[in-house]
Amino acid sequence: MNQSLSQTRISLLAWILLGALALIWGTSFLSNRAALAGAGVLTVVTFRVALGAAVLWAWVLYRRLPVPNDRRILTRFVIMGALNNAIPFSLIVWGQKHIDSGLASILNASTAIFGVVIAAAVFADERLTSARALGVLIGFAGVVLAIGPDALAGFDLASAGQMAVIGASIAYGFAGAYARHATRGLAPEVAAAGMLSGATLWMVPAMLTIEGVPDFDWAPSVWVGLIWLAAGCSALAYILYYRILALAGSGNLLLVTLLIPPVAIVAGALVYGERVGLNALAGFGLLAVGLVVLNRTKTP
């Protein structure tokens, strides 16, 4: 979701939670690959958003947080569910059928870059200053370098996988801009639960139409991947996300974007023997520089 780049000092607790969130989201790419070994793309995403929503609603009820019944807000949940979950999750999971976890995580790090560009186009108070424009340009250069010349020379499934992950980052950018209005006044956990519920409304009919009813006869590793995607990478991650936001501010929260790819790269190498190319690593380096420039530049 979209936030301004306000800065506050990071406490030890915030650093610990930031590291935990990076570990959780970093392993989501590994979990996607594990789940895809037995389940279809849409089944993986449906399982993630549906179970994630159930866990978060249980948390909302436990905390006795106020739940809206305004039809306009419920409609916003459905829209947010598409932009922030159903579309990007599906694109990332499909992309990971054709590219490694580490590369997918690097390309997904461009989310913050696209978010800044889209917010600048939509909101007057998020305009692109020269310093922020420099950060965006450096970040885009990193994306191009990570994709590499091979993808430009000939378009194949690997190229399509990379483009799918980039498409997911763009969807996240639009979701951030829309969330600024759509979730105003709601408890963060309620907004997240509603959003995942909205995504479930999109994913269930899509899964049933295209992939049919799952047989659930999956290997233990597939079940572990699916459960971690839902309970860890969705429900627990959102709870940690908003806790860090309250402790450290939105600018510092962007640091998680820099921490996720190293986790995904190491996890992919240890579990699946994946190797990330030098151009992808160099691209991530440029992306990191661009994000640091953006993080140090306050919105006017």
ChimeraX commands (.cxc) that place a marker at each C-alpha (Angstrom):
marker #1 position 0.00,0.00,0.00 radius 0.5
marker #1 position 1.16,3.50,-0.76 radius 0.5
marker #1 position 2.92,5.48,1.91 radius 0.5
marker #1 position 4.91,8.70,1.96 radius 0.5
marker #1 position 8.63,8.42,2.54 radius 0.5
marker #1 position 8.58,9.73,6.09 radius 0.5
marker #1 position 11.54,8.74,8.21 radius 0.5
marker #1 position 11.81,7.84,11.87 radius 0.5
marker #1 position 14.67,6.28,13.78 radius 0.5
marker #1 position 14.72,2.48,13.66 radius 0.5
marker #1 position 14.66,0.74,17.04 radius 0.5
marker #1 position 16.17,-2.68,17.72 radius 0.5
marker #1 position 12.69,-4.21,17.77 radius 0.5
marker #1 position 11.91,-2.64,14.38 radius 0.5
marker #1 position 15.13,-4.07,12.92 radius 0.5
marker #1 position 14.25,-7.53,14.23 radius 0.5
marker #1 position 10.74,-7.33,12.77 radius 0.5
marker #1 position 12.11,-5.94,9.50 radius 0.5
marker #1 position 14.48,-8.90,9.24 radius 0.5
marker #1 position 11.65,-11.31,10.02 radius 0.5
marker #1 position 9.45,-9.77,7.33 radius 0.5
marker #1 position 12.28,-10.00,4.79 radius 0.5
marker #1 position 12.76,-13.68,5.67 radius 0.5
marker #1 position 9.03,-14.35,5.28 radius 0.5
marker #1 position 8.57,-12.55,1.96 radius 0.5
marker #1 position 11.94,-13.74,0.70 radius 0.5
marker #1 position 10.89,-17.35,1.17 radius 0.5
marker #1 position 7.58,-16.74,-0.60 radius 0.5
marker #1 position 9.35,-17.25,-3.94 radius 0.5
marker #1 position 10.74,-20.56,-2.70 radius 0.5
marker #1 position 7.26,-21.56,-1.48 radius 0.5
marker #1 position 5.76,-20.70,-4.87 radius 0.5
marker #1 position 8.19,-23.10,-6.53 radius 0.5
marker #1 position 7.45,-25.83,-4.00 radius 0.5
marker #1 position 3.68,-25.42,-4.40 radius 0.5
marker #1 position 3.92,-25.45,-8.20 radius 0.5
marker #1 position 5.39,-28.95,-8.04 radius 0.5
marker #1 position 1.87,-30.28,-7.39 radius 0.5
marker #1 position -0.70,-27.52,-7.86 radius 0.5
marker #1 position -1.63,-25.24,-10.74 radius 0.5
marker #1 position -0.90,-21.51,-10.78 radius 0.5
marker #1 position -4.46,-20.43,-10.00 radius 0.5
marker #1 position -4.86,-23.13,-7.36 radius 0.5
marker #1 position -1.72,-21.91,-5.58 radius 0.5
marker #1 position -2.95,-18.32,-5.56 radius 0.5
marker #1 position -6.49,-19.27,-4.52 radius 0.5
marker #1 position -5.22,-21.34,-1.61 radius 0.5
marker #1 position -2.95,-18.48,-0.52 radius 0.5
marker #1 position -5.56,-15.73,-0.52 radius 0.5
marker #1 position -8.44,-17.82,0.86 radius 0.5
marker #1 position -6.55,-19.33,3.79 radius 0.5
marker #1 position -4.71,-16.07,4.38 radius 0.5
marker #1 position -8.03,-14.23,4.61 radius 0.5
marker #1 position -9.39,-16.81,7.07 radius 0.5
marker #1 position -6.35,-16.44,9.34 radius 0.5
marker #1 position -6.53,-12.65,9.27 radius 0.5
marker #1 position -10.29,-12.59,9.98 radius 0.5
marker #1 position -9.62,-14.84,12.99 radius 0.5
marker #1 position -7.04,-12.26,14.14 radius 0.5
marker #1 position -9.54,-9.42,13.59 radius 0.5
marker #1 position -12.15,-11.23,15.68 radius 0.5
marker #1 position -9.59,-12.00,18.40 radius 0.5
marker #1 position -8.60,-8.32,18.55 radius 0.5
marker #1 position -12.27,-7.26,18.35 radius 0.5
marker #1 position -11.47,-4.75,15.65 radius 0.5
marker #1 position -14.39,-2.85,14.07 radius 0.5
marker #1 position -15.53,-4.35,10.76 radius 0.5
marker #1 position -17.21,-2.05,8.18 radius 0.5
marker #1 position -20.51,-2.98,6.52 radius 0.5
marker #1 position -20.58,-0.10,4.04 radius 0.5
marker #1 position -21.14,-1.48,0.54 radius 0.5
marker #1 position -18.71,1.07,-0.91 radius 0.5
marker #1 position -15.91,-0.24,1.29 radius 0.5
marker #1 position -16.77,-3.83,0.43 radius 0.5
marker #1 position -16.53,-2.90,-3.26 radius 0.5
marker #1 position -13.12,-1.36,-2.58 radius 0.5
marker #1 position -12.00,-4.62,-1.00 radius 0.5
marker #1 position -12.87,-6.42,-4.22 radius 0.5
marker #1 position -10.91,-3.90,-6.31 radius 0.5
marker #1 position -7.95,-3.97,-3.93 radius 0.5
marker #1 position -8.05,-7.75,-3.93 radius 0.5
marker #1 position -7.61,-7.74,-7.69 radius 0.5
marker #1 position -4.86,-5.09,-7.82 radius 0.5
marker #1 position -2.83,-6.12,-4.77 radius 0.5
marker #1 position -3.33,-9.89,-4.69 radius 0.5
marker #1 position -5.17,-11.75,-7.45 radius 0.5
marker #1 position -3.37,-10.14,-10.40 radius 0.5
marker #1 position 0.19,-9.80,-9.04 radius 0.5
marker #1 position 0.20,-13.14,-7.20 radius 0.5
marker #1 position -0.98,-14.92,-10.36 radius 0.5
marker #1 position 1.62,-13.17,-12.52 radius 0.5
marker #1 position 4.47,-13.93,-10.11 radius 0.5
marker #1 position 3.50,-17.58,-9.66 radius 0.5
marker #1 position 3.12,-18.06,-13.42 radius 0.5
marker #1 position 6.42,-16.27,-13.99 radius 0.5
marker #1 position 8.14,-18.63,-11.58 radius 0.5
marker #1 position 7.23,-21.55,-13.81 radius 0.5
marker #1 position 9.82,-20.14,-16.22 radius 0.5
marker #1 position 12.40,-18.22,-14.16 radius 0.5
marker #1 position 14.25,-18.89,-10.90 radius 0.5
marker #1 position 13.19,-17.60,-7.49 radius 0.5
marker #1 position 16.14,-15.24,-7.12 radius 0.5
marker #1 position 15.56,-13.46,-10.43 radius 0.5
marker #1 position 11.83,-13.20,-9.70 radius 0.5
marker #1 position 12.59,-11.53,-6.35 radius 0.5
marker #1 position 14.99,-9.05,-7.98 radius 0.5
marker #1 position 12.46,-8.03,-10.62 radius 0.5
marker #1 position 9.74,-7.78,-7.97 radius 0.5
marker #1 position 11.93,-5.28,-6.09 radius 0.5
marker #1 position 10.97,-2.80,-8.80 radius 0.5
marker #1 position 7.58,-2.47,-7.08 radius 0.5
marker #1 position 8.73,0.60,-5.15 radius 0.5
marker #1 position 9.99,2.25,-8.35 radius 0.5
marker #1 position 6.70,1.76,-10.18 radius 0.5
marker #1 position 4.81,2.86,-7.06 radius 0.5
marker #1 position 6.62,6.20,-7.03 radius 0.5
marker #1 position 5.96,6.80,-10.74 radius 0.5
marker #1 position 2.26,5.94,-10.50 radius 0.5
marker #1 position 1.78,8.00,-7.33 radius 0.5
marker #1 position 3.45,10.98,-9.02 radius 0.5
marker #1 position 1.01,10.68,-11.92 radius 0.5
marker #1 position -2.03,10.47,-9.64 radius 0.5
marker #1 position -1.34,12.67,-6.60 radius 0.5
marker #1 position -0.29,16.33,-6.60 radius 0.5
marker #1 position 1.60,15.94,-3.31 radius 0.5
marker #1 position 3.69,13.04,-4.67 radius 0.5
marker #1 position 5.21,14.89,-7.62 radius 0.5
marker #1 position 8.47,13.66,-9.09 radius 0.5
marker #1 position 11.26,16.02,-8.08 radius 0.5
marker #1 position 14.60,15.93,-9.88 radius 0.5
marker #1 position 16.18,13.90,-7.05 radius 0.5
marker #1 position 13.32,11.39,-7.02 radius 0.5
marker #1 position 13.38,11.20,-10.81 radius 0.5
marker #1 position 17.07,10.27,-10.58 radius 0.5
marker #1 position 16.20,7.45,-8.18 radius 0.5
marker #1 position 13.52,6.20,-10.56 radius 0.5
marker #1 position 15.86,6.28,-13.57 radius 0.5
marker #1 position 18.56,4.38,-11.68 radius 0.5
marker #1 position 15.97,1.83,-10.59 radius 0.5
marker #1 position 14.66,1.34,-14.13 radius 0.5
marker #1 position 18.22,0.91,-15.38 radius 0.5
marker #1 position 18.60,-1.85,-12.79 radius 0.5
marker #1 position 15.46,-3.57,-14.06 radius 0.5
marker #1 position 16.71,-3.47,-17.66 radius 0.5
marker #1 position 20.09,-4.83,-16.62 radius 0.5
marker #1 position 18.51,-7.62,-14.54 radius 0.5
marker #1 position 16.33,-8.68,-17.48 radius 0.5
marker #1 position 19.46,-8.83,-19.63 radius 0.5
marker #1 position 20.14,-8.67,-23.36 radius 0.5
marker #1 position 18.98,-12.24,-23.98 radius 0.5
marker #1 position 15.37,-11.29,-23.26 radius 0.5
marker #1 position 15.65,-8.45,-25.80 radius 0.5
marker #1 position 17.28,-10.61,-28.46 radius 0.5
marker #1 position 14.55,-13.25,-28.58 radius 0.5
marker #1 position 11.23,-13.52,-26.74 radius 0.5
marker #1 position 10.68,-16.93,-25.14 radius 0.5
marker #1 position 8.95,-18.34,-22.06 radius 0.5
marker #1 position 11.77,-17.15,-19.80 radius 0.5
marker #1 position 11.33,-13.64,-21.19 radius 0.5
marker #1 position 7.57,-13.92,-20.69 radius 0.5
marker #1 position 8.17,-15.01,-17.09 radius 0.5
marker #1 position 10.27,-11.93,-16.45 radius 0.5
marker #1 position 7.65,-9.68,-18.03 radius 0.5
marker #1 position 4.97,-11.31,-15.87 radius 0.5
marker #1 position 6.86,-10.42,-12.69 radius 0.5
marker #1 position 7.34,-6.85,-13.93 radius 0.5
marker #1 position 3.60,-6.75,-14.62 radius 0.5
marker #1 position 3.00,-7.79,-11.02 radius 0.5
marker #1 position 5.16,-4.89,-9.82 radius 0.5
marker #1 position 3.10,-2.47,-11.91 radius 0.5
marker #1 position -0.11,-3.90,-10.44 radius 0.5
marker #1 position 1.30,-3.38,-6.94 radius 0.5
marker #1 position 2.04,0.23,-7.89 radius 0.5
marker #1 position -1.58,0.84,-8.91 radius 0.5
marker #1 position -2.76,-0.94,-5.76 radius 0.5
marker #1 position -0.67,1.41,-3.63 radius 0.5
marker #1 position -2.17,4.46,-5.27 radius 0.5
marker #1 position -5.72,3.13,-4.95 radius 0.5
marker #1 position -5.22,2.07,-1.33 radius 0.5
marker #1 position -4.45,5.63,-0.28 radius 0.5
marker #1 position -8.15,6.41,-0.69 radius 0.5
marker #1 position -9.77,2.99,-0.45 radius 0.5
marker #1 position -8.48,1.93,2.98 radius 0.5
marker #1 position -8.56,5.29,4.74 radius 0.5
marker #1 position -9.95,5.03,8.26 radius 0.5
marker #1 position -9.80,1.24,8.44 radius 0.5
marker #1 position -7.74,-0.81,10.86 radius 0.5
marker #1 position -4.81,-2.19,8.81 radius 0.5
marker #1 position -5.60,-5.81,9.69 radius 0.5
marker #1 position -9.21,-5.32,8.60 radius 0.5
marker #1 position -8.09,-3.76,5.32 radius 0.5
marker #1 position -5.72,-6.67,4.69 radius 0.5
marker #1 position -8.35,-9.29,5.56 radius 0.5
marker #1 position -10.92,-7.58,3.36 radius 0.5
marker #1 position -8.46,-7.29,0.52 radius 0.5
marker #1 position -7.57,-11.01,0.64 radius 0.5
marker #1 position -11.30,-11.82,0.79 radius 0.5
marker #1 position -11.84,-9.71,-2.31 radius 0.5
marker #1 position -9.01,-11.58,-4.03 radius 0.5
marker #1 position -10.66,-14.87,-3.11 radius 0.5
marker #1 position -13.83,-13.77,-4.91 radius 0.5
marker #1 position -11.76,-13.32,-8.07 radius 0.5
marker #1 position -9.63,-16.43,-7.74 radius 0.5
marker #1 position -12.15,-19.15,-6.87 radius 0.5
marker #1 position -14.20,-18.91,-10.09 radius 0.5
marker #1 position -11.02,-18.46,-12.15 radius 0.5
marker #1 position -9.47,-21.57,-10.61 radius 0.5
marker #1 position -12.62,-23.68,-11.02 radius 0.5
marker #1 position -13.11,-22.58,-14.63 radius 0.5
marker #1 position -9.52,-23.08,-15.80 radius 0.5
marker #1 position -7.99,-25.71,-13.49 radius 0.5
marker #1 position -11.04,-27.37,-11.97 radius 0.5
marker #1 position -11.55,-28.63,-8.43 radius 0.5
marker #1 position -8.19,-29.55,-6.82 radius 0.5
marker #1 position -7.73,-33.20,-5.87 radius 0.5
marker #1 position -5.58,-32.20,-2.83 radius 0.5
marker #1 position -3.46,-35.30,-3.41 radius 0.5
marker #1 position -0.24,-33.35,-3.01 radius 0.5
marker #1 position 3.18,-34.23,-1.65 radius 0.5
marker #1 position 4.05,-32.91,1.84 radius 0.5
marker #1 position 6.43,-30.31,0.32 radius 0.5
marker #1 position 3.56,-28.90,-1.75 radius 0.5
marker #1 position 1.35,-28.61,1.34 radius 0.5
marker #1 position 4.15,-26.92,3.28 radius 0.5
marker #1 position 4.61,-24.40,0.47 radius 0.5
marker #1 position 0.88,-23.65,0.26 radius 0.5
marker #1 position 0.37,-23.30,4.01 radius 0.5
marker #1 position 3.42,-21.07,4.41 radius 0.5
marker #1 position 2.26,-18.85,1.53 radius 0.5
marker #1 position -1.11,-18.36,3.21 radius 0.5
marker #1 position -0.39,-18.30,6.94 radius 0.5
marker #1 position 3.13,-16.88,6.79 radius 0.5
marker #1 position 3.60,-14.85,3.63 radius 0.5
marker #1 position 0.09,-13.39,3.70 radius 0.5
marker #1 position -1.47,-13.30,7.19 radius 0.5
marker #1 position 1.62,-13.07,9.44 radius 0.5
marker #1 position 3.46,-10.83,6.96 radius 0.5
marker #1 position 0.68,-8.24,6.93 radius 0.5
marker #1 position 0.58,-8.15,10.72 radius 0.5
marker #1 position 4.35,-7.59,10.85 radius 0.5
marker #1 position 4.18,-5.05,8.03 radius 0.5
marker #1 position 1.84,-2.72,9.86 radius 0.5
marker #1 position 3.67,-3.18,13.15 radius 0.5
marker #1 position 6.92,-2.04,11.50 radius 0.5
marker #1 position 5.09,0.84,9.84 radius 0.5
marker #1 position 3.96,2.06,13.25 radius 0.5
marker #1 position 7.42,1.61,14.80 radius 0.5
marker #1 position 9.72,2.88,12.05 radius 0.5
marker #1 position 7.74,4.83,9.47 radius 0.5
marker #1 position 7.05,4.17,5.80 radius 0.5
marker #1 position 10.46,5.31,4.54 radius 0.5
marker #1 position 12.33,2.82,6.69 radius 0.5
marker #1 position 9.81,0.13,5.79 radius 0.5
marker #1 position 11.04,0.35,2.19 radius 0.5
marker #1 position 14.28,-1.24,3.42 radius 0.5
marker #1 position 12.50,-4.59,3.32 radius 0.5
marker #1 position 12.50,-4.27,-0.48 radius 0.5
marker #1 position 16.31,-4.41,-0.38 radius 0.5
marker #1 position 16.41,-7.36,2.02 radius 0.5
marker #1 position 14.01,-9.70,0.21 radius 0.5
marker #1 position 16.10,-10.57,-2.90 radius 0.5
marker #1 position 19.20,-11.73,-0.93 radius 0.5
marker #1 position 16.94,-14.02,1.12 radius 0.5
marker #1 position 15.28,-15.41,-2.01 radius 0.5
marker #1 position 18.61,-15.86,-3.80 radius 0.5
marker #1 position 20.21,-17.74,-0.89 radius 0.5
marker #1 position 17.08,-19.87,-0.29 radius 0.5
marker #1 position 16.83,-20.79,-3.98 radius 0.5
marker #1 position 20.51,-21.72,-4.08 radius 0.5
marker #1 position 20.35,-23.86,-0.94 radius 0.5
marker #1 position 17.14,-25.73,-1.75 radius 0.5
marker #1 position 17.07,-25.91,-5.55 radius 0.5
marker #1 position 20.66,-25.14,-6.55 radius 0.5
marker #1 position 19.58,-21.99,-8.40 radius 0.5
marker #1 position 22.27,-19.60,-9.64 radius 0.5
marker #1 position 21.58,-15.96,-10.37 radius 0.5
marker #1 position 23.50,-14.46,-13.28 radius 0.5
marker #1 position 25.94,-11.56,-12.90 radius 0.5
marker #1 position 23.69,-9.23,-14.90 radius 0.5
marker #1 position 20.80,-9.94,-12.51 radius 0.5
marker #1 position 23.00,-9.25,-9.48 radius 0.5
marker #1 position 24.32,-6.05,-11.07 radius 0.5
marker #1 position 20.75,-5.05,-11.88 radius 0.5
marker #1 position 19.75,-5.58,-8.28 radius 0.5
marker #1 position 22.67,-3.38,-7.24 radius 0.5
marker #1 position 21.37,-0.54,-9.41 radius 0.5
marker #1 position 17.84,-1.12,-8.13 radius 0.5
marker #1 position 19.14,-0.88,-4.57 radius 0.5
marker #1 position 20.88,2.41,-5.34 radius 0.5
marker #1 position 17.70,3.78,-6.87 radius 0.5
marker #1 position 15.65,2.75,-3.83 radius 0.5
marker #1 position 18.19,4.31,-1.46 radius 0.5
marker #1 position 17.99,7.58,-3.42 radius 0.5
marker #1 position 14.19,7.50,-3.17 radius 0.5
marker #1 position 14.30,6.61,0.52 radius 0.5
marker #1 position 16.53,9.59,1.29 radius 0.5
marker #1 position 14.38,12.01,-0.67 radius 0.5
marker #1 position 11.32,13.28,1.12 radius 0.5
marker #1 position 8.14,14.04,-0.74 radius 0.5
marker #1 position 7.61,17.82,-0.88 radius 0.5
marker link #1:1,2 radius 0.2
marker link #1:2,3 radius 0.2
marker link #1:3,4 radius 0.2
marker link #1:4,5 radius 0.2
marker link #1:5,6 radius 0.2
marker link #1:6,7 radius 0.2
marker link #1:7,8 radius 0.2
marker link #1:8,9 radius 0.2
marker link #1:9,10 radius 0.2
marker link #1:10,11 radius 0.2
marker link #1:11,12 radius 0.2
marker link #1:12,13 radius 0.2
marker link #1:13,14 radius 0.2
marker link #1:14,15 radius 0.2
marker link #1:15,16 radius 0.2
marker link #1:16,17 radius 0.2
marker link #1:17,18 radius 0.2
marker link #1:18,19 radius 0.2
marker link #1:19,20 radius 0.2
marker link #1:20,21 radius 0.2
marker link #1:21,22 radius 0.2
marker link #1:22,23 radius 0.2
marker link #1:23,24 radius 0.2
marker link #1:24,25 radius 0.2
marker link #1:25,26 radius 0.2
marker link #1:26,27 radius 0.2
marker link #1:27,28 radius 0.2
marker link #1:28,29 radius 0.2
marker link #1:29,30 radius 0.2
marker link #1:30,31 radius 0.2
marker link #1:31,32 radius 0.2
marker link #1:32,33 radius 0.2
marker link #1:33,34 radius 0.2
marker link #1:34,35 radius 0.2
marker link #1:35,36 radius 0.2
marker link #1:36,37 radius 0.2
marker link #1:37,38 radius 0.2
marker link #1:38,39 radius 0.2
marker link #1:39,40 radius 0.2
marker link #1:40,41 radius 0.2
marker link #1:41,42 radius 0.2
marker link #1:42,43 radius 0.2
marker link #1:43,44 radius 0.2
marker link #1:44,45 radius 0.2
marker link #1:45,46 radius 0.2
marker link #1:46,47 radius 0.2
marker link #1:47,48 radius 0.2
marker link #1:48,49 radius 0.2
marker link #1:49,50 radius 0.2
marker link #1:50,51 radius 0.2
marker link #1:51,52 radius 0.2
marker link #1:52,53 radius 0.2
marker link #1:53,54 radius 0.2
marker link #1:54,55 radius 0.2
marker link #1:55,56 radius 0.2
marker link #1:56,57 radius 0.2
marker link #1:57,58 radius 0.2
marker link #1:58,59 radius 0.2
marker link #1:59,60 radius 0.2
marker link #1:60,61 radius 0.2
marker link #1:61,62 radius 0.2
marker link #1:62,63 radius 0.2
marker link #1:63,64 radius 0.2
marker link #1:64,65 radius 0.2
marker link #1:65,66 radius 0.2
marker link #1:66,67 radius 0.2
marker link #1:67,68 radius 0.2
marker link #1:68,69 radius 0.2
marker link #1:69,70 radius 0.2
marker link #1:70,71 radius 0.2
marker link #1:71,72 radius 0.2
marker link #1:72,73 radius 0.2
marker link #1:73,74 radius 0.2
marker link #1:74,75 radius 0.2
marker link #1:75,76 radius 0.2
marker link #1:76,77 radius 0.2
marker link #1:77,78 radius 0.2
marker link #1:78,79 radius 0.2
marker link #1:79,80 radius 0.2
marker link #1:80,81 radius 0.2
marker link #1:81,82 radius 0.2
marker link #1:82,83 radius 0.2
marker link #1:83,84 radius 0.2
marker link #1:84,85 radius 0.2
marker link #1:85,86 radius 0.2
marker link #1:86,87 radius 0.2
marker link #1:87,88 radius 0.2
marker link #1:88,89 radius 0.2
marker link #1:89,90 radius 0.2
marker link #1:90,91 radius 0.2
marker link #1:91,92 radius 0.2
marker link #1:92,93 radius 0.2
marker link #1:93,94 radius 0.2
marker link #1:94,95 radius 0.2
marker link #1:95,96 radius 0.2
marker link #1:96,97 radius 0.2
marker link #1:97,98 radius 0.2
marker link #1:98,99 radius 0.2
marker link #1:99,100 radius 0.2
marker link #1:100,101 radius 0.2
marker link #1:101,102 radius 0.2
marker link #1:102,103 radius 0.2
marker link #1:103,104 radius 0.2
marker link #1:104,105 radius 0.2
marker link #1:105,106 radius 0.2
marker link #1:106,107 radius 0.2
marker link #1:107,108 radius 0.2
marker link #1:108,109 radius 0.2
marker link #1:109,110 radius 0.2
marker link #1:110,111 radius 0.2
marker link #1:111,112 radius 0.2
marker link #1:112,113 radius 0.2
marker link #1:113,114 radius 0.2
marker link #1:114,115 radius 0.2
marker link #1:115,116 radius 0.2
marker link #1:116,117 radius 0.2
marker link #1:117,118 radius 0.2
marker link #1:118,119 radius 0.2
marker link #1:119,120 radius 0.2
marker link #1:120,121 radius 0.2
marker link #1:121,122 radius 0.2
marker link #1:122,123 radius 0.2
marker link #1:123,124 radius 0.2
marker link #1:124,125 radius 0.2
marker link #1:125,126 radius 0.2
marker link #1:126,127 radius 0.2
marker link #1:127,128 radius 0.2
marker link #1:128,129 radius 0.2
marker link #1:129,130 radius 0.2
marker link #1:130,131 radius 0.2
marker link #1:131,132 radius 0.2
marker link #1:132,133 radius 0.2
marker link #1:133,134 radius 0.2
marker link #1:134,135 radius 0.2
marker link #1:135,136 radius 0.2
marker link #1:136,137 radius 0.2
marker link #1:137,138 radius 0.2
marker link #1:138,139 radius 0.2
marker link #1:139,140 radius 0.2
marker link #1:140,141 radius 0.2
marker link #1:141,142 radius 0.2
marker link #1:142,143 radius 0.2
marker link #1:143,144 radius 0.2
marker link #1:144,145 radius 0.2
marker link #1:145,146 radius 0.2
marker link #1:146,147 radius 0.2
marker link #1:147,148 radius 0.2
marker link #1:148,149 radius 0.2
marker link #1:149,150 radius 0.2
marker link #1:150,151 radius 0.2
marker link #1:151,152 radius 0.2
marker link #1:152,153 radius 0.2
marker link #1:153,154 radius 0.2
marker link #1:154,155 radius 0.2
marker link #1:155,156 radius 0.2
marker link #1:156,157 radius 0.2
marker link #1:157,158 radius 0.2
marker link #1:158,159 radius 0.2
marker link #1:159,160 radius 0.2
marker link #1:160,161 radius 0.2
marker link #1:161,162 radius 0.2
marker link #1:162,163 radius 0.2
marker link #1:163,164 radius 0.2
marker link #1:164,165 radius 0.2
marker link #1:165,166 radius 0.2
marker link #1:166,167 radius 0.2
marker link #1:167,168 radius 0.2
marker link #1:168,169 radius 0.2
marker link #1:169,170 radius 0.2
marker link #1:170,171 radius 0.2
marker link #1:171,172 radius 0.2
marker link #1:172,173 radius 0.2
marker link #1:173,174 radius 0.2
marker link #1:174,175 radius 0.2
marker link #1:175,176 radius 0.2
marker link #1:176,177 radius 0.2
marker link #1:177,178 radius 0.2
marker link #1:178,179 radius 0.2
marker link #1:179,180 radius 0.2
marker link #1:180,181 radius 0.2
marker link #1:181,182 radius 0.2
marker link #1:182,183 radius 0.2
marker link #1:183,184 radius 0.2
marker link #1:184,185 radius 0.2
marker link #1:185,186 radius 0.2
marker link #1:186,187 radius 0.2
marker link #1:187,188 radius 0.2
marker link #1:188,189 radius 0.2
marker link #1:189,190 radius 0.2
marker link #1:190,191 radius 0.2
marker link #1:191,192 radius 0.2
marker link #1:192,193 radius 0.2
marker link #1:193,194 radius 0.2
marker link #1:194,195 radius 0.2
marker link #1:195,196 radius 0.2
marker link #1:196,197 radius 0.2
marker link #1:197,198 radius 0.2
marker link #1:198,199 radius 0.2
marker link #1:199,200 radius 0.2
marker link #1:200,201 radius 0.2
marker link #1:201,202 radius 0.2
marker link #1:202,203 radius 0.2
marker link #1:203,204 radius 0.2
marker link #1:204,205 radius 0.2
marker link #1:205,206 radius 0.2
marker link #1:206,207 radius 0.2
marker link #1:207,208 radius 0.2
marker link #1:208,209 radius 0.2
marker link #1:209,210 radius 0.2
marker link #1:210,211 radius 0.2
marker link #1:211,212 radius 0.2
marker link #1:212,213 radius 0.2
marker link #1:213,214 radius 0.2
marker link #1:214,215 radius 0.2
marker link #1:215,216 radius 0.2
marker link #1:216,217 radius 0.2
marker link #1:217,218 radius 0.2
marker link #1:218,219 radius 0.2
marker link #1:219,220 radius 0.2
marker link #1:220,221 radius 0.2
marker link #1:221,222 radius 0.2
marker link #1:222,223 radius 0.2
marker link #1:223,224 radius 0.2
marker link #1:224,225 radius 0.2
marker link #1:225,226 radius 0.2
marker link #1:226,227 radius 0.2
marker link #1:227,228 radius 0.2
marker link #1:228,229 radius 0.2
marker link #1:229,230 radius 0.2
marker link #1:230,231 radius 0.2
marker link #1:231,232 radius 0.2
marker link #1:232,233 radius 0.2
marker link #1:233,234 radius 0.2
marker link #1:234,235 radius 0.2
marker link #1:235,236 radius 0.2
marker link #1:236,237 radius 0.2
marker link #1:237,238 radius 0.2
marker link #1:238,239 radius 0.2
marker link #1:239,240 radius 0.2
marker link #1:240,241 radius 0.2
marker link #1:241,242 radius 0.2
marker link #1:242,243 radius 0.2
marker link #1:243,244 radius 0.2
marker link #1:244,245 radius 0.2
marker link #1:245,246 radius 0.2
marker link #1:246,247 radius 0.2
marker link #1:247,248 radius 0.2
marker link #1:248,249 radius 0.2
marker link #1:249,250 radius 0.2
marker link #1:250,251 radius 0.2
marker link #1:251,252 radius 0.2
marker link #1:252,253 radius 0.2
marker link #1:253,254 radius 0.2
marker link #1:254,255 radius 0.2
marker link #1:255,256 radius 0.2
marker link #1:256,257 radius 0.2
marker link #1:257,258 radius 0.2
marker link #1:258,259 radius 0.2
marker link #1:259,260 radius 0.2
marker link #1:260,261 radius 0.2
marker link #1:261,262 radius 0.2
marker link #1:262,263 radius 0.2
marker link #1:263,264 radius 0.2
marker link #1:264,265 radius 0.2
marker link #1:265,266 radius 0.2
marker link #1:266,267 radius 0.2
marker link #1:267,268 radius 0.2
marker link #1:268,269 radius 0.2
marker link #1:269,270 radius 0.2
marker link #1:270,271 radius 0.2
marker link #1:271,272 radius 0.2
marker link #1:272,273 radius 0.2
marker link #1:273,274 radius 0.2
marker link #1:274,275 radius 0.2
marker link #1:275,276 radius 0.2
marker link #1:276,277 radius 0.2
marker link #1:277,278 radius 0.2
marker link #1:278,279 radius 0.2
marker link #1:279,280 radius 0.2
marker link #1:280,281 radius 0.2
marker link #1:281,282 radius 0.2
marker link #1:282,283 radius 0.2
marker link #1:283,284 radius 0.2
marker link #1:284,285 radius 0.2
marker link #1:285,286 radius 0.2
marker link #1:286,287 radius 0.2
marker link #1:287,288 radius 0.2
marker link #1:288,289 radius 0.2
marker link #1:289,290 radius 0.2
marker link #1:290,291 radius 0.2
marker link #1:291,292 radius 0.2
marker link #1:292,293 radius 0.2
marker link #1:293,294 radius 0.2
marker link #1:294,295 radius 0.2
marker link #1:295,296 radius 0.2
marker link #1:296,297 radius 0.2
marker link #1:297,298 radius 0.2
marker link #1:298,299 radius 0.2
marker link #1:299,300 radius 0.2
view
